[in-house]
């Protein structure tokens, strides 16, 4: 009898708690990512949803739309954020370049040396600087919440030969996105840029329409590019694959301060999740690449320096041709220098 009573009371409490949580819900955040449930973006959104809903005690509900349910590409999705039909959207730099061209600053090659530097830079005032620029250029409509990661680091991969130095890229037909900077970098290094939509890349590699691409290992393996003939991968790590998380500024600012704080903390948790996810996933991906006969090459410091020297003209191109490019690059290089100094000091302290 007592056990039955306790069970009844427990069930009643759970139901009451659910009813309170449901009745207390005041805000709904509609978040979308044009990816899939195996992607780092999804990992980040799951962490964000869990944190925000728990920390707000049910006052905020987060609805996830993975794929193209709400919108099909970066320009369309960002327009949805500006219009208020979408609350949160994640884009690559290429996906946002049509509206905020200066976010391509993260695609400038060989400016950040490793994960510690990148994570330090993207967790600080540089992201706030880009936020201010985006708010200004969108008329206060689109707010950059954080920058995470979506796939690790970009590396050169191709179907033809091992790439040891910049000269080995000469003449290769390299797939790029439609954004200007990746195409200019490809040309600067002597290869031939060929803009190809992501869903068409497998077939394009298979048929020789393109001979190479610049992607992270997790994307390469999840898309099964080795089956299309992609065999050679050079770990030059020329660009960090930043993930830009945008939010409707109207939706964000309509919340009271305590709710905004929870959302901000939720994006911090999301950022940490996306920093970590590619590191774990890449371990198995590299093993799989080698097991399938892939050729993996790690350039020496001298060879990486040669790549950076060969790519140097693209910095001048960026500041000259990209709107507010000089402003973004100045902020970025200052943040990288500060991060490098702080991380170097921490390393010195920890090894002595």
Protein Blocks (a to p, Z undefined) as FASTA:
>chain_A
ZZmmmmmmmmmmmmmmmmmmmmmpmbdcdddddddfkbfklmmmmmmmmmmmmmnnomac
cdddehjklbcbfklmmmmmmnopafbdcddfklmmmmmmmlmmmmpghkbfbfklmmmm
mmmmmlmmmmmmmmmmnnomaccfbdcdeeijaddddfkbccfbfklmgopacdddfbfk
lmmmmmmnopacddddfklmmmmmmnomagbdcddfklmmmnommmnopabdcdeklacc
dddddddfklmmmpcfklmmmmmmmmmmmmmmmmmmmmmmmmmmmmmmmmnopacddddf
klmmmmmmmmmmmmmmmmmmmghklmmmmmmmmmmmmmmmmmmmmmmmmmZZ
